[in-house]
Amino acid sequence: MSIIKLLSKKTDRFLFTTPSHNQKPIFSKEYSEFYKDDYSELEGFDNLSNPKNSIFMAQSKASDILDTKKTFFVVQGATTALLAAMKALIEPADKVLVARNCHKSVFNGLILCAGMVDYFMPDASPEWGIYTVIDPKKLEKTLELNHYKVFIMTSPTYEGVNSDIEKISQICRAHDTYLIVDEAHGSLYNFSDKLPKTAIAQGADVSVNSLHKTAGALNQTALLNIGKNIKNVDIALFQKALNLFHTTSPSYPFLSNIEACISYLSSKEGKNNIDTLILEIEKMKDELKRFGVSFYEDFNHDPTKILVKKEGISGFDLSDSLFEDYKIEDELNNSISCLYLCGAGTTKQKLEKLKNALKKVRTNPSFDFVEADFQPFPMVKIQPVDTFNREYRYVNKDDSVLKISNKMVIPYPPGIGLLYPGEAIQKWHLDYLENDVEIMV
Ligand SMILES: Cc1ncc(COP(=O)(O)O)c(C=O)c1O
């Protein structure tokens, strides 16, 4: 029986189990919808740590739809999916190559699995102020110099830039390196021909999706996908790794939400919804181009991530102006551009509002964009695993250059580290540091 059906059959049992709320709100009626399906793993219900019935079937169905070797449901976000993927593939002291624009959970994963990190710099676009693709040729050279057990990268980026995973996975395979693709922002890719192919379809060993980001599911819902071509790994290791991080009280509303999300997106209605959204975005862009508005659009760009800049206004001012004058909030912004993120729930009306605001926003003809700078190569002095419990002291910011940071500097979103513990503080970091800086002793 599906998870959704299981929950829809009202139980006639007298539950002396957790949760004790009796599927009803005790302290606030407004939460009644949250409570009604909130069971724990009752007799006959399945168990996320060792699924055999409803959860197993729902995961198998998802795996068929996504064409994976195995798909696991995750109720603690892509963060936990990434941690589990890393724990399953990386043993202590294994060398790991990490694209520097990875989410901070990858750094945390390095602490947990004790991998030895080298960073790989993605390409960047100074005209848009964003990281872009992983250059396959540069990657190949890096893998020729050193053997890495795993390469971890993000594709699409927050802004919808997609790397050539097909090439990258071939290169990784030829160098005996597992490829983990953080596809948190690409959860819709399996469900429209107008979107790039999924990382798994392009040969990645592992991918993770945040279903809550664009696919219309609740916060915290995610998937861990294992590719069909993965070699020399017992799939049970991924379950074992997930069980290290997952709560032992997974939320059934979240699990059924994941099931429903995939079932909807793979339906005719779901696919139509995504295709229509993309058509509406394309129409909006065509119209706005006549108003000095430009969009990031390389050939493999995800059109649901509207990355926009307008002549005569900085990204920061555009963001402020749309927020203050039109109540439109972006996902993130930089000195040049703003990201308006769309997904399964984005309506035509909302796009219309954005379109009108972008047309009308006031600009200054004498304003000129200044190309963005990107961080220079990080100087890793102490490996992440050795940074967790170090002693530290404070120094004045001006005396901190080339000392080893005990702190993360990490604007959120996008959650990409400018400085991680164990790295030398470089001059350019000073702009981001407070007066008293924690350095390792
Ligand atoms: C690229 C990327 N990966 C992973 C995550 C973590 O996802 P979640 O919030 O589902 O744990 C994020 C969240 O912002 C992200 O942007």
The ligand as an SDF file (V2000), in Angstrom:
LIG
                    3D

 16 16  0  0  0  0  0  0  0  0999 V2000
   23.5710   23.5630   -3.5520 C   0  0  0  0  0  0  0  0  0  0  0  0
   22.9140   23.1750   -2.2690 C   0  0  0  0  0  0  0  0  0  0  0  0
   23.1170   21.9420   -1.7840 N   0  0  0  0  0  0  0  0  0  0  0  0
   22.5540   21.5220   -0.6390 C   0  0  0  0  0  0  0  0  0  0  0  0
   21.7530   22.3500    0.0880 C   0  0  0  0  0  0  0  0  0  0  0  0
   21.1240   21.8560    1.3490 C   0  0  0  0  0  0  0  0  0  0  0  0
   19.8030   21.5460    1.0810 O   0  0  0  0  0  0  0  0  0  0  0  0
   18.7040   21.3030    2.2240 P   0  0  0  0  0  0  0  0  0  0  0  0
   18.2730   22.6540    2.6630 O   0  0  0  0  0  0  0  0  0  0  0  0
   17.6560   20.5250    1.5170 O   0  0  0  0  0  0  0  0  0  0  0  0
   19.3490   20.5340    3.3210 O   0  0  0  0  0  0  0  0  0  0  0  0
   21.5060   23.6620   -0.3690 C   0  0  0  0  0  0  0  0  0  0  0  0
   20.6550   24.5670    0.4000 C   0  0  0  0  0  0  0  0  0  0  0  0
   20.6240   25.7550    0.2270 O   0  0  0  0  0  0  0  0  0  0  0  0
   22.1130   24.0840   -1.5770 C   0  0  0  0  0  0  0  0  0  0  0  0
   21.9110   25.3130   -2.0590 O   0  0  0  0  0  0  0  0  0  0  0  0
  1  2  1  0
  2  3  1  0
  2 15  2  0
  3  4  2  0
  4  5  1  0
  5  6  1  0
  5 12  2  0
  6  7  1  0
  7  8  1  0
  8  9  2  0
  8 10  1  0
  8 11  1  0
 12 13  1  0
 12 15  1  0
 13 14  2  0
 15 16  1  0
M  END
$$$$
